[in-house]
Amino acid sequence: MYIRVAALAFGIVLLCPSTQIAFAQAPPSKEKAPSEADVILQDSKKSDPETPKELAECMSQWGPQTQMSKEEWAASCRSTLHYFPESK
């Protein structure tokens, strides 16, 4: 008996127009906050050229044991400094 009453009450709540207003979503705001992905994408588009000091510091870490040529190491330094610029 109690289950029927509960089911009936639940059905009435779902069909009642006033509850539909309560479940309605708020209208979308005109200004949408940028998502974290959008912020990261915008930051990645910025051009932060490496400084000669940063490049020299990175190149000072090269040695024959790195198993890269100096040219490959320099390209890796420039690429890394481009993607992970030093805080200035």
Beta strands, then each sheet from edge to edge (+ up, - down):
end
